[in-house]
């Protein structure tokens, strides 16, 4: 009962257009940055290594390498500061959290790309011959 009431209260704070991404995806996060009375968009590009929480408290962690140093940034999924999220690449992963990437450097941080299954138009199922 309590959980239902909390979900109803949080419903107005959730995004109207939910962000669609998965762990291991390489994403561009477009963040709104306010400087004085101006607002600009800054892009943070990296690999999604974790996702946690639910409702308005849901967060995801993006990691990238800058000048040889690993930089991680945690974003709230439902934040109005996120203008948009572009998924650049999908990776095939076998873990829910990719914290092992923190210990790796260089080419060892590469993930295997996952490609979408595409059905061939006009291709029929193999015919079976019955005698």
TORKOL-4160 file (C-alpha; in steps of 0.2 Angstrom, whole numbers, padded with zeros to 4 digits, m for minus):
131
<pt num="1" X="0000" Y="0000" Z="0000"/>
<pt num="2" X="0014" Y="0012" Z="0005"/>
<pt num="3" X="0023" Y="0009" Z="m0011"/>
<pt num="4" X="0008" Y="0012" Z="m0022"/>
<pt num="5" X="0006" Y="0029" Z="m0013"/>
<pt num="6" X="0024" Y="0033" Z="m0016"/>
<pt num="7" X="0023" Y="0029" Z="m0035"/>
<pt num="8" X="0008" Y="0040" Z="m0037"/>
<pt num="9" X="0017" Y="0054" Z="m0029"/>
<pt num="10" X="0032" Y="0052" Z="m0039"/>
<pt num="11" X="0023" Y="0050" Z="m0056"/>
<pt num="12" X="0022" Y="0069" Z="m0059"/>
<pt num="13" X="0041" Y="0070" Z="m0058"/>
<pt num="14" X="0045" Y="0056" Z="m0070"/>
<pt num="15" X="0051" Y="0060" Z="m0088"/>
<pt num="16" X="0037" Y="0061" Z="m0101"/>
<pt num="17" X="0050" Y="0053" Z="m0114"/>
<pt num="18" X="0059" Y="0039" Z="m0105"/>
<pt num="19" X="0078" Y="0037" Z="m0109"/>
<pt num="20" X="0081" Y="0020" Z="m0118"/>
<pt num="21" X="0098" Y="0013" Z="m0115"/>
<pt num="22" X="0106" Y="m0003" Z="m0108"/>
<pt num="23" X="0122" Y="m0007" Z="m0098"/>
<pt num="24" X="0137" Y="m0007" Z="m0110"/>
<pt num="25" X="0130" Y="0006" Z="m0122"/>
<pt num="26" X="0141" Y="0020" Z="m0128"/>
<pt num="27" X="0130" Y="0036" Z="m0125"/>
<pt num="28" X="0131" Y="0054" Z="m0128"/>
<pt num="29" X="0123" Y="0063" Z="m0113"/>
<pt num="30" X="0117" Y="0081" Z="m0117"/>
<pt num="31" X="0118" Y="0090" Z="m0101"/>
<pt num="32" X="0111" Y="0108" Z="m0098"/>
<pt num="33" X="0124" Y="0119" Z="m0090"/>
<pt num="34" X="0119" Y="0135" Z="m0082"/>
<pt num="35" X="0133" Y="0149" Z="m0082"/>
<pt num="36" X="0127" Y="0165" Z="m0075"/>
<pt num="37" X="0111" Y="0169" Z="m0084"/>
<pt num="38" X="0115" Y="0159" Z="m0100"/>
<pt num="39" X="0112" Y="0141" Z="m0102"/>
<pt num="40" X="0122" Y="0129" Z="m0114"/>
<pt num="41" X="0122" Y="0111" Z="m0118"/>
<pt num="42" X="0138" Y="0100" Z="m0114"/>
<pt num="43" X="0140" Y="0083" Z="m0121"/>
<pt num="44" X="0147" Y="0069" Z="m0110"/>
<pt num="45" X="0152" Y="0054" Z="m0120"/>
<pt num="46" X="0156" Y="0037" Z="m0112"/>
<pt num="47" X="0151" Y="0019" Z="m0108"/>
<pt num="48" X="0136" Y="0016" Z="m0096"/>
<pt num="49" X="0144" Y="0005" Z="m0083"/>
<pt num="50" X="0130" Y="0004" Z="m0070"/>
<pt num="51" X="0111" Y="0008" Z="m0067"/>
<pt num="52" X="0103" Y="0008" Z="m0050"/>
<pt num="53" X="0087" Y="0013" Z="m0041"/>
<pt num="54" X="0069" Y="0015" Z="m0047"/>
<pt num="55" X="0057" Y="0029" Z="m0049"/>
<pt num="56" X="0063" Y="0047" Z="m0046"/>
<pt num="57" X="0079" Y="0040" Z="m0038"/>
<pt num="58" X="0085" Y="0030" Z="m0053"/>
<pt num="59" X="0103" Y="0034" Z="m0058"/>
<pt num="60" X="0116" Y="0028" Z="m0071"/>
<pt num="61" X="0135" Y="0030" Z="m0071"/>
<pt num="62" X="0144" Y="0034" Z="m0087"/>
<pt num="63" X="0163" Y="0031" Z="m0088"/>
<pt num="64" X="0175" Y="0038" Z="m0101"/>
<pt num="65" X="0194" Y="0041" Z="m0102"/>
<pt num="66" X="0201" Y="0059" Z="m0102"/>
<pt num="67" X="0220" Y="0062" Z="m0104"/>
<pt num="68" X="0223" Y="0045" Z="m0098"/>
<pt num="69" X="0213" Y="0046" Z="m0082"/>
<pt num="70" X="0196" Y="0038" Z="m0080"/>
<pt num="71" X="0181" Y="0050" Z="m0077"/>
<pt num="72" X="0164" Y="0044" Z="m0071"/>
<pt num="73" X="0149" Y="0054" Z="m0069"/>
<pt num="74" X="0132" Y="0049" Z="m0061"/>
<pt num="75" X="0116" Y="0056" Z="m0069"/>
<pt num="76" X="0099" Y="0055" Z="m0062"/>
<pt num="77" X="0088" Y="0047" Z="m0076"/>
<pt num="78" X="0073" Y="0058" Z="m0073"/>
<pt num="79" X="0083" Y="0074" Z="m0071"/>
<pt num="80" X="0077" Y="0089" Z="m0082"/>
<pt num="81" X="0096" Y="0094" Z="m0083"/>
<pt num="82" X="0097" Y="0080" Z="m0096"/>
<pt num="83" X="0092" Y="0087" Z="m0113"/>
<pt num="84" X="0093" Y="0071" Z="m0122"/>
<pt num="85" X="0103" Y="0054" Z="m0123"/>
<pt num="86" X="0110" Y="0047" Z="m0139"/>
<pt num="87" X="0115" Y="0029" Z="m0140"/>
<pt num="88" X="0130" Y="0027" Z="m0151"/>
<pt num="89" X="0135" Y="0009" Z="m0149"/>
<pt num="90" X="0128" Y="m0006" Z="m0141"/>
<pt num="91" X="0139" Y="m0019" Z="m0133"/>
<pt num="92" X="0137" Y="m0037" Z="m0128"/>
<pt num="93" X="0139" Y="m0039" Z="m0110"/>
<pt num="94" X="0136" Y="m0052" Z="m0097"/>
<pt num="95" X="0136" Y="m0042" Z="m0081"/>
<pt num="96" X="0124" Y="m0030" Z="m0074"/>
<pt num="97" X="0138" Y="m0019" Z="m0067"/>
<pt num="98" X="0154" Y="m0016" Z="m0078"/>
<pt num="99" X="0165" Y="m0010" Z="m0063"/>
<pt num="100" X="0179" Y="m0022" Z="m0070"/>
<pt num="101" X="0182" Y="m0008" Z="m0083"/>
<pt num="102" X="0190" Y="0003" Z="m0069"/>
<pt num="103" X="0205" Y="m0009" Z="m0068"/>
<pt num="104" X="0208" Y="m0009" Z="m0087"/>
<pt num="105" X="0217" Y="0003" Z="m0098"/>
<pt num="106" X="0219" Y="0005" Z="m0117"/>
<pt num="107" X="0213" Y="m0009" Z="m0129"/>
<pt num="108" X="0207" Y="m0020" Z="m0114"/>
<pt num="109" X="0193" Y="m0008" Z="m0111"/>
<pt num="110" X="0185" Y="m0012" Z="m0128"/>
<pt num="111" X="0168" Y="m0021" Z="m0128"/>
<pt num="112" X="0161" Y="m0033" Z="m0141"/>
<pt num="113" X="0148" Y="m0024" Z="m0152"/>
<pt num="114" X="0131" Y="m0031" Z="m0152"/>
<pt num="115" X="0121" Y="m0029" Z="m0168"/>
<pt num="116" X="0103" Y="m0030" Z="m0170"/>
<pt num="117" X="0095" Y="m0045" Z="m0178"/>
<pt num="118" X="0088" Y="m0040" Z="m0195"/>
<pt num="119" X="0077" Y="m0051" Z="m0205"/>
<pt num="120" X="0079" Y="m0052" Z="m0223"/>
<pt num="121" X="0064" Y="m0045" Z="m0233"/>
<pt num="122" X="0056" Y="m0058" Z="m0244"/>
<pt num="123" X="0065" Y="m0072" Z="m0237"/>
<pt num="124" X="0054" Y="m0086" Z="m0233"/>
<pt num="125" X="0056" Y="m0100" Z="m0221"/>
<pt num="126" X="0065" Y="m0116" Z="m0228"/>
<pt num="127" X="0053" Y="m0127" Z="m0238"/>
<pt num="128" X="0051" Y="m0145" Z="m0232"/>
<pt num="129" X="0048" Y="m0159" Z="m0244"/>
<pt num="130" X="0036" Y="m0172" Z="m0239"/>
<pt num="131" X="0034" Y="m0188" Z="m0248"/>
